[in-house]
Amino acid sequence: MTFDERYRAIDARDTRFDGQFVTAVSSTGIYCRPSCPARTPKPSNVSFFPTSAAAHEAGYRACKRCLPEAAPGSPQWNLRGDTAGRAMRLIADGVVEREGVPGLANRLGYSSRHLTRLLTTELGAGPLALARAHRAHTARLLLVGTDLPTADVAFSAGFASVRQFNDTVREVFGMTPSELRARRSRRQTAAQEMAPGTIDLALAYRGPLDSSGIFAWMSARAVRGVETSTATSFSRTLRLASGPAWFEIRVDSEQRVRLRARVTQLKDLPVIVTRARRLCDLDADPIAIDAALAQHPELTTAVSRVPGIRVPGAADPHEMLIRAMIGQQITVAAATTALTALTDALGERIDDGFENTRLFPTMAAIAEHGHEVLRGPAARIRAVTGAAAALADGTLTLTTGDDGADQRAALLAMPGIGPWTADYVRMRVLGDPDVTLPGDVAVRAGAAACGIPAEPKPFEAWAARTAPWRSYLTAHLWRNAPLRPTRKKLNLQPQLIKESA
């Protein structure tokens, strides 16, 4: 966006741009979100920054009125596949807290010095400043959304000490932690009946939100024992760095998205928040996506019928690959049955007050014992156990910070993984918004129902006009697919029959 385009956005107080950039005002020393209700500053006093960390590094503090850290995350970190975008996804997943800047740099293939120089040039702040801003955002979320003691908030957000936490909150927000907590609304302070150790937070998002579609998707694919889904909620267990965790995402009567979570150690809470947001694609810009897709007459009805459609992410990248491989060339119901059997046999049972009672099996367990549980062609079983072994020993890496092309190439090099699986994993793990699945039977059936060419090559040629939102096109086609597409109508060969895992 140009300066004039951004300035028009802040002059209109357009909430669609919240989280996509911040506005710094030299006459006040404050930075704001684009929709801040304060008087629009003169253009000569305005500077725009891509991140709040960059504004803070330039000497500005956050506006007390609009609290820019409370805005949804920028959708560009999924759209961008460059080093900056990959770094932002890894920072949000807590890599700097767990591995430091050298660990982040190693994952991205750079030295720490070069990565710092690159991010400073691209985003206006280095990895430490970006991680610090993420910690400040988490701290604000916990201060206004929970009654946790401030010391617990400090360590939950990833700060090394309470003093560092106090200093950062004062620098970023211009308030002490106690003053920031005192600003929360009555609704945020209302007492809630929760089990001890459970944290309940509101998750910001850009509307509209097709929450019913998200929960229906999860329900159709829920692995018994690990996941539970209803018309208004989804919950599951998850294995994190410090031990088992549990979370639930739900939509309340006021259409707020809320996250309820329990973790083994509070330092894992920011990771839960990040993964829940990615799972529900809450950082997407649905108005921009819907407007772009609705320009095509074939999609106008589909978009108007389901505004704010989302592309579900993945709670765990390794698990996502196994789920996709087991789901190859079989129905969703059959894949879910196989995954449930695998979890019943190899998943760790947890009896620590969590509402779901099992963890998805570790890659080591699947590699060693998967052949004893999985059913089907021997080649497919060897492919699944081989991929699990490669993930377990580090031969194959799979993270949210991967380069898309490199990840795809690494997956295709594995026995038993074809283009459908590699692209489906890229869509779910990286949140890549521009993926097509021309071999997917449901996609092709949905395309035919919308009047779009259904054969792979003509379909890909037509889908190119919807870039960079082809993943959302795919989601709409899944939604519009008839329940029982026929092979004869689509001219499908048996080996091409695949459904989304």
N, C-alpha and C positions, 0 to 999 in steps of 0.2 A: 504494500500500500504506500502511496505517496504521502507527503506531509499534509497536503490539502485534503486528501481522503480521510486521513485520521482526524484532522481538525474538524471536518464536517461531522464525523461520528461523535466526537465529544461535545460539539455544539448541540447535536440532537439528543445527547445523553442516551445513546443507543446501547441497550444492554447486550445486544448480540456480540459486541466486541469486548465485553468484560473477559479478562484472562488472556486476551490475545496480544495486548500491549498495555503499557502504563503511561500515564501523562505526567511529566514532571514540570513544575512551575517554578521558575527561578526566583520570582518575587516573593514566594512564600517558603521555598525550600521543601515543598511537599510533593509527593507523587500520588496519583489517584487512579482509580479505574475509569474507563471511558464514560460510564453512566453516572459518575459522581454528580449529586444534585447541586453542588456549589456553583457559583457564577462562573461562566466560561471565561478563562483567562485570555489575555491578548495573545495573538500568534507569536509576537516577538518574545514573549516570556515562556513559551512552551517548547519542551523537548520530549520526544517519544523514545521509549526504551522497550526492547522486546521482553524483558523480564524485570521483576521487582528487584532482583539481585543487582542488575545493572544500574538501576536508579539509586539503590542504596550505596553502591560503590562510587557513584558520582556525587554523593553527599546529600541525598534527599532522604526524608523519612516518610513513612506511610501516613496517608490521610486518616484522621480519627473518625471522620464522618462516614466515608464509604468503605474503609478497610479493604484495600485491593487484594490482600491475601485471602479474603473470603470468596473470591470469584472462582468459577470453575477453571480448570486447567486449560491451557491453549491446545486446540485441536491440531496445531501444526506439528507437535512432537510425534504424532502418528503419521501425519502426511509426509513429513520430512524423513528421508532415509539416510541423510548425511551424518557425519560424525557428531554434529551438534544435536541433532534429533535423537540419535542413539544414546548419547551421553545423558541427555535429559531424562530419557526413559530409565536408564540405569540408576541415575541419582535418585529419582523418585522411588525406585525399588530398594533403596537403602544401601547401595554398593559402597558408597564413600564411608558410611558409618561402619560397615563390616570389614572392608578391605583397604580403606584409605584411598587417597588419590593415586598412588602407584597401582593399586588393584584395578581401579577404573581405567587408568591409562593402558594397563596390560590387556584388559578385555577389548579395548578399542584399537590396539596395535600401535600405540604411540608411546613416547617417553612422557613422563610427568610434565617436564618443562614444555615440550612441544604441545601437549594437550592443553595446558594452561594458556599458552600463547594463542592457540587456535580458538578456544572458547571465548577468551577475552576479546579477540578480534571480531568474532561472529556474534556473540551475545552480550558483550559489554562486561562480563564477569567470568572469573575462572571457576574451576570445579569446587574449590572450597567455599567461595562466596555463593555459588548456586546451591550447594548442599546446605549452607547456613540459612539461606532463604527458605528452603524446603522445611528445615527444622522449625523456623519461625512460624511458617504456615501451620504445621502440625501442632505447635504449642498453642497458637491462637484457637485452633479447632478444639483442643482439649480444655482450654481455659473457659471458653464460653459454652461448651457443649457437655461438660461433665463436672462433677464435684470432686474430682481427684485432688489430693493435696498438691500444692505447687511443686514440691520436690519430686513427686511421682510424675507430674507433667513434664518436668525438666528432663528426666531420664527416659521417659516414654518417647519424647520428641527427638532423642538422640544427642542431647547435650552431655558434655563430659562432667559438668559440675553445675550446681545451683547458681553459683556466681556467674558463670558463663551464660546461663539461661536468663538470669535477671538483666545482665548487661545487654544481651542481644534483643530482648523484648523492648527494653527502654530505647535502644538505638533505632530499631525498625519501626516501632509503633509510637514512640514518644510517650509511652505510659509504662508504669510498673505492671507486673503480672496481676496484682490485686486490682489495679484500676481498670485493666482490660477485662477482667472477669466481672467487675461491677457493672459493665456496660451491657451485659447480656439481657435479653428481654425476659419478661415474666414466663413466656412460653418455654424458653430455654431452661429456666430454673425450676419448672414444674417437677415435682417429685414423680418418679416412675418406679414401679415395682419390678425390680430386676434381681437376679441371683447375684450373690456377692462375687465381686471380681468382673462383672459384666459391664461393658462400656457401651453407651448408646449415643450416636452422633448423627447429625443431619449432613447429608452430602449434597453440595451444590451441583446444579446441572443447568444446561440451557434447554428450555422447552421449545417445542413440545417433546414429550417422551412417550414412546410406545411401550409402556411398562408391561401391559398385558401380553404383548408379543414376546418380550424378554422372558417372562416367567413361563409362558407356554413352551418356549424353546427349551428352557431348563427342565421343565417337567417331563417332556418327552424323552430326555436324555439322562435323567437322574439315576445315578448308580445307588442302589439301595444300601443303606448303612452309612454311606459317605455323604449323600446329598438328599435333601427333601425340598420339594417345590409345591407351592399352592398358587392360586390365581393372583395373589398379591405379595408373595414372598418367595425367597430362595435361601436355603441355608446349607452349609457343608462344613466338613472338617478339612484341615490343611496342615501339612507338615512344614514348619518354618525352622529357622536357624536355631531357635532356643527350645523347640519342642512342639507338641501338638497345639493347634489353635482351632477355633470355631468362629464362624461369623454368619450373620443373617442379614440379607438385604430385603427391605420391605417398603411398600408405598402406603402411607397412612391416608386418612380420610381427607386431608388437605393437599394431597398429591405431593407431599414431601418425600424424598427418598431418604430413608434412615438406615444406618448400619449399627447392628448390635454385635458385639464381638467379645470373645474371651481368649486370652493368650497366656502362654506359659510364663513369659516375661514381657513386661510392658514395652521393652525396646522393640518388640516385633509389631507393635500396633501401627506405626506408619506404613509398614509393608502391607498389612491387612487393608488399610484404607486405600492404598494405591492399587492393589489387586482387585478390590471390590469395584473401584471406579473403572478399571479397564474391563472387568468382566461385563459390566453393564454399559460400556462405551459412553460414560457420562461426560467426557470432555469433547464430544462431537459437537459440530455446529449444525443442527438439524435444519434450520431455516435456510442456510446457504445450500445444503445438500438437496433438500426438497425442491428449492427453486431451480436448481440446475437440472435435476431429473425431470421435473414437471414440464420443462421446455419441449420434451419429446412427446408427441401425441400418443404414442403407444404406452407411455407410462403415466399420463395425466390422471387417469382414473385410479390407478394403483397408489399413487402418491397421495391423492386427496382422501383415499379410503384409509390409509395408514400414515398419518403425519408423524414425523419424528421417529422413523424406524431406526433401529440400532443394529450394529453387527457385534454379537457377543464375543468377548475376549476369552482369555484362558487364565484360570487361577494358578496353574502350574504348567510351565512349558513342557517338561518331560512327560507329565501325565497326558498332556494334549496330544503329543505324538503317538503314544500308545493307543489312545482312544481313536485317533484318526486311522491308524493302521488296522486296528481290529474292525473298524467300521467300513473298510474298503469293500466294495462290491456286495454288501449285504444291507438289509434294511436297518433303520434306526432302532426298531424294536429288537431285532436280533443282536445288534451290536450292544445294546444296553443289557440284554440278558447275559451275553458273554462277559461283559465287564463286571457285572454284579457277581457272577460265578468266580471270576478271577479275584475280586476283592474279598469275597467270603472265604476263599481258600488261603490267600496270601496277605491280605490286609491286616495291619496291626489293630487289635481291638483296644479301645480306650474307655475307661470307666472313671472319668474325672469330672462328671457333671455336665459333659457336653450332650447336646440333644441328639447329635448323630454319633454313632458308636464305633465307627471304623475309619481308618485312614486308608487312602488309596495305596496299593502295594508299592514298595520301593523298587527302583530299577534293578537293584541287585537281586531282590526276591524274584522278580519276573524273569530275569536272565537265568537264574538257577533252577527255578521250579515252574516256570510258565508252561513248559511243554507237558507237564503233568496235568494241567488244568484246561488249557485252551483246546478247542475242538476245531476241526476243519482241515483244509489241505496242509500237508506237512511243510510245504515251502512257505506258506504264510506264517505258520507257527515259528519256523526258524527265523523268518524275517523279523517278527515281533521280538523274540528273545534276543536276537542279534542286536537289534536297535537298542534294547534295554541294556545289554551288556556294554555297548559303546557309550551310552550315556552314563552308566555307572562308573566306568573306568576313565572317563574324560576323553576318549577317542573322538566322540561326537559331542560338540557343545551346542546348546540350544537355549538362548536367553532372549529377553525382550530388547536387548541392545545389539542384536546381530545386524549385520548388513544384509538386506533382503536378498540380493543376488547371491551373496556368499552362502547364506543359509540354504537357499533353494538348491544350489549346486552340491552342498554337503549332504543334503537329504537325498537327492537323486543318485548320489554315489553309493548309497546304502542299498543292499539287496532287498527287493520287495517294496521299494518306495518309488512310486511313479509321480507324474506331474500333478495329478489330482491331490494326492496326499501332501506333497511339498507345498503346493499353493494354498491348500486349505489350512495347513499349519501356519503358513506365513500370514494369512488373513487373521487367524485367531490369536497367535502368539505375539506378532509384531503390531497388530492393529492396523495393518496396511489397508488403507481405504480404497485401493485400486487393483483388486484382484478379481479375475473371472475364473469360472470353473466350467468350461465348455463340455467336459465329459460327464458332468453331474446330471443324472436323469431328472431330478427335481428342477434344476435350473432350466434344462431344455424344455420340460413340460410347461414350466411357468412362462418361458419365452413364447412358446406356441400359443398359450392362452392369451398373451398380451398382443399377439400379432407381430412378434419379433422372430426373425429367422431362427430355427431351432437346431439346424445342423452346425457342427462345431466351427468350421471356417467362416461361413456367413454370419454366425452369431458373434464371433470375435470381432469381425469387421464392423458389425453394427454397434457392438458394445463400446468400441473405441471412442465413439462420439460422446459417451457419458464420463470419460476420464476427467478428473482423477477420482471419481466416485463409483468405480465399478463394483466394489465390494457391497455398496448399498444397493446398487442395481441387482446384484446377486441375492441380497436379502429380500428385496421386493419380489423377485422371481420365485424364490422359495415359498414366499407367502401366497403367491398366485397359482402355484402348481396344483393341478387336480389331485385328489387323494390317490387315484389309481391311474397314473399315466400308462398308456399302452405302448408296447414296443413297436407294434405295426405302424401306429400313427407317427411315431418319431423316427422310424427306420433305425432302431437301435440294435446293435449286436450284443449278444449276452455278455461278452467280456467288458462292455462299456457300461453295464448297469452299475451305477454307484449312487449312493445317497449320502447326504451330509451327516457326518458322525456326531 
